[in-house]
Amino acid sequence: MKTRFVIDVEGSPRTVFAVHETRGGDLNIHITSGGRAYSSATFGELVAVCDESKFEACEKHISVHASKKSPAVNVIKRTQTFPDRTEDICQYTTGIKLDNLFVPVLFRICGDLSRDRYQLPVKCVDRLESLGVYEPNQGQLRFMAVCSRRGTSFPKDEEHPSNVKQVDFENFTLTVIWSYLNKPSHPQAIDFFLSTKAETGPIRGLHWFEIYNLYTDLYMTHAQEYFKMYGDD
């Protein structure tokens, strides 16, 4: 069974991301097919609307592994598959099993979700989890996917101006935090993925307030760069 997180655009549900749970209890997180990727030397270049001829065809997914052979560590891996190569980066974390806390999986500033590639399949039998409604010509959707041990619930802070939805899977609880910047969506998305290095070892989990702080920091980093580039009009 696939779980598809959707948002309504002009009366039609559009895919924000989808989660396929494997028989082993891993989570495979996908955006949509037909993706393209672009990297740059500066964050400002990512915030700018880029010439799409510079993008490479790329299929991307993030896998959250149950890592059943380890009593303490989970592996979260981002895989990007290009026509001529595959690129992987990993996050090793004690946050789920040992700490029983929360682990950021992905922070994404969505592109224009009215594009055809975000439409649901004609015969969609997936479980749908709605994130509400938004208008791409008036807002930019951004979200963070956060993973914890199944049943470890993420508290909603009434002072934090964001939305929260939780979905339970066999081994994990996946929490989605999302909000909007009141500016039109750009064609392209921007992703942030937290990785680790072998020499530093696995990273710890984050408390709920640290997750909120990280969400706010990433939100503001993008917003400040956006307003520096485009102004506040």
C-alpha positions as CSV (number, residue, x, y, z in Angstrom):
1,M,0.0,0.0,0.0
2,K,1.3,3.4,-0.9
3,T,0.4,6.5,1.1
4,R,0.2,9.7,-0.9
5,F,0.3,13.1,0.8
6,V,-1.8,15.5,-1.4
7,I,-2.8,19.1,-1.4
8,D,-5.8,20.6,-3.3
9,V,-4.9,22.9,-6.2
10,E,-7.9,24.4,-8.1
11,G,-10.2,21.6,-7.0
12,S,-7.8,18.8,-7.9
13,P,-5.6,16.8,-5.5
14,R,-1.9,17.0,-6.3
15,T,0.9,14.9,-5.0
16,V,3.2,16.5,-2.5
17,F,5.1,13.3,-1.9
18,A,4.3,9.6,-1.6
19,V,5.5,6.9,0.8
20,H,5.8,3.2,-0.1
21,E,6.2,0.9,2.9
22,T,8.2,-2.3,2.0
23,R,7.6,-5.7,3.4
24,G,10.6,-5.2,5.6
25,G,9.1,-2.1,7.1
26,D,11.4,0.4,5.3
27,L,9.8,3.7,4.0
28,N,10.6,4.8,0.5
29,I,9.7,8.4,0.0
30,H,9.1,9.7,-3.6
31,I,8.1,13.1,-5.0
32,T,6.8,12.2,-8.5
33,S,8.2,10.7,-11.6
34,G,9.7,12.8,-14.4
35,G,11.9,14.8,-12.1
36,R,14.9,16.9,-13.0
37,A,17.7,18.2,-10.8
38,Y,20.0,21.2,-10.7
39,S,22.9,22.0,-8.4
40,S,24.8,25.3,-7.9
41,A,27.7,26.9,-6.1
42,T,25.5,29.3,-4.2
43,F,22.1,29.2,-2.4
44,G,21.1,32.3,-4.3
45,E,21.3,30.5,-7.6
46,L,18.9,27.8,-6.3
47,V,16.4,30.5,-5.2
48,A,16.5,32.1,-8.6
49,V,14.2,30.9,-11.3
50,C,16.6,28.9,-13.4
51,D,16.6,28.1,-17.1
52,E,15.3,24.5,-17.1
53,S,17.6,23.5,-19.9
54,K,20.3,23.4,-17.2
55,F,18.5,20.7,-15.3
56,E,19.3,17.0,-15.7
57,A,16.7,14.2,-15.8
58,C,16.8,12.6,-12.4
59,E,14.7,10.2,-10.3
60,K,15.0,10.8,-6.6
61,H,13.8,9.0,-3.5
62,I,14.7,8.8,0.2
63,S,14.7,5.5,2.0
64,V,14.2,5.3,5.8
65,H,15.6,1.9,6.8
66,A,14.4,-0.2,9.7
67,S,18.0,-1.3,10.0
68,K,17.0,-4.4,12.0
69,K,20.5,-5.7,12.5
70,S,21.4,-2.6,14.6
71,P,19.8,-2.1,18.0
72,A,20.7,1.7,18.0
73,V,21.1,3.1,14.5
74,N,18.8,3.8,11.5
75,V,20.1,4.7,8.1
76,I,18.3,7.3,6.0
77,K,19.5,7.4,2.4
78,R,18.9,9.8,-0.4
79,T,19.3,8.3,-3.9
80,Q,19.4,10.4,-7.1
81,T,19.5,8.4,-10.3
82,F,20.7,10.2,-13.4
83,P,20.9,8.7,-16.9
84,D,24.6,8.1,-16.5
85,R,25.2,7.7,-12.7
86,T,23.7,7.3,-9.3
87,E,24.5,9.5,-6.3
88,D,23.8,8.5,-2.7
89,I,24.2,10.3,0.5
90,C,23.3,9.0,4.0
91,Q,22.2,10.0,7.4
92,Y,23.1,7.6,10.2
93,T,21.1,8.4,13.4
94,T,20.4,7.1,16.8
95,G,17.4,9.4,17.0
96,I,14.7,6.8,16.4
97,K,15.8,3.6,18.2
98,L,18.1,4.8,21.0
99,D,17.0,8.3,21.7
100,N,13.2,7.8,21.0
101,L,13.2,11.4,19.6
102,F,12.7,12.9,16.1
103,V,14.8,12.9,13.0
104,P,14.4,15.3,10.1
105,V,14.2,13.4,6.8
106,L,13.5,16.2,4.2
107,F,12.8,19.9,4.1
108,R,11.4,20.9,0.8
109,I,10.3,24.2,-0.7
110,C,7.8,23.0,-3.3
111,G,7.7,24.2,-6.8
112,D,4.5,24.9,-8.7
113,L,2.2,21.9,-7.9
114,S,-0.2,22.8,-10.6
115,R,2.2,21.2,-13.1
116,D,1.0,18.0,-14.8
117,R,3.6,15.8,-13.2
118,Y,1.9,16.3,-9.8
119,Q,-1.4,15.0,-10.9
120,L,-2.7,11.8,-9.3
121,P,-2.8,8.6,-11.5
122,V,-6.1,8.1,-13.3
123,K,-6.8,5.0,-11.2
124,C,-5.3,5.9,-7.9
125,V,-5.9,3.3,-5.2
126,D,-3.4,4.8,-2.7
127,R,-4.3,6.0,0.8
128,L,-4.6,9.8,0.6
129,E,-3.5,12.1,3.4
130,S,-4.6,15.7,2.7
131,L,-2.5,18.7,3.6
132,G,-5.4,21.0,2.7
133,V,-5.6,23.6,-0.1
134,Y,-3.2,26.1,-1.6
135,E,-3.0,28.4,-4.7
136,P,0.4,28.3,-6.4
137,N,0.0,31.8,-7.9
138,Q,-0.3,33.2,-4.3
139,G,1.8,30.9,-2.1
140,Q,4.9,28.8,-1.8
141,L,4.4,25.5,0.1
142,R,7.2,24.3,2.2
143,F,7.3,21.2,4.4
144,M,9.5,19.1,6.6
145,A,9.1,15.3,6.9
146,V,10.1,14.1,10.4
147,C,10.5,10.4,11.4
148,S,10.2,8.9,14.9
149,R,9.6,5.5,16.4
150,R,6.1,4.3,15.8
151,G,3.8,5.8,18.4
152,T,6.2,8.6,19.4
153,S,3.9,11.5,18.8
154,F,5.1,15.0,17.7
155,P,3.5,17.7,19.9
156,K,1.7,20.6,18.2
157,D,3.0,23.9,19.5
158,E,0.1,26.4,19.3
159,E,2.7,29.2,19.2
160,H,4.3,27.9,16.1
161,P,2.6,29.1,12.9
162,S,2.6,25.8,11.0
163,N,0.4,22.8,10.4
164,V,1.1,19.2,11.6
165,K,-0.1,15.8,10.4
166,Q,1.1,12.4,11.7
167,V,0.8,9.0,10.0
168,D,1.8,5.7,11.6
169,F,3.6,2.9,9.7
170,E,4.8,-0.5,10.8
171,N,8.1,0.7,12.4
172,F,7.8,4.5,12.2
173,T,5.6,7.5,12.7
174,L,6.0,10.1,10.0
175,T,5.2,13.7,10.9
176,V,4.7,16.4,8.3
177,I,5.1,20.1,9.3
178,W,4.1,22.6,6.6
179,S,3.4,26.3,6.0
180,Y,3.4,28.9,3.3
181,L,5.3,31.9,2.1
182,N,2.8,34.4,0.6
183,K,4.6,34.7,-2.7
184,P,3.9,32.9,-6.0
185,S,5.4,29.4,-6.3
186,H,8.5,29.1,-8.5
187,P,8.6,26.4,-11.2
188,Q,11.4,24.5,-9.4
189,A,11.7,23.0,-5.9
190,I,14.6,23.2,-3.4
191,D,15.4,20.3,-1.1
192,F,17.5,20.1,2.1
193,F,18.7,16.7,3.2
194,L,20.8,16.2,6.4
195,S,23.7,13.8,5.9
196,T,26.5,12.5,8.1
197,K,30.1,11.6,7.7
198,A,31.6,8.2,8.6
199,E,34.3,9.8,10.8
200,T,31.8,11.7,13.0
201,G,29.5,8.7,13.5
202,P,25.7,8.8,13.8
203,I,23.9,11.9,14.9
204,R,21.4,12.1,17.8
205,G,17.7,12.7,17.6
206,L,16.2,16.1,18.1
207,H,13.6,17.1,20.7
208,W,10.3,18.5,19.3
209,F,11.3,22.1,20.0
210,E,14.7,21.6,18.2
211,I,12.7,20.3,15.2
212,Y,10.6,23.5,15.2
213,N,13.8,25.6,15.5
214,L,15.3,23.8,12.6
215,Y,12.2,24.2,10.5
216,T,12.1,27.9,11.3
217,D,15.8,28.3,10.5
218,L,15.4,26.7,7.1
219,Y,12.3,28.6,6.4
220,M,13.9,31.9,7.2
221,T,17.1,31.1,5.3
222,H,15.1,30.7,2.2
223,A,12.8,33.6,2.9
224,Q,15.6,36.0,3.5
225,E,17.4,35.0,0.3
226,Y,14.1,35.3,-1.6
227,F,13.4,38.8,-0.4
228,K,17.0,39.8,-1.0
229,M,16.7,38.7,-4.6
230,Y,13.1,39.8,-5.3
231,G,12.2,42.4,-2.7
232,D,9.0,42.4,-0.6
233,D,6.6,43.6,-3.3
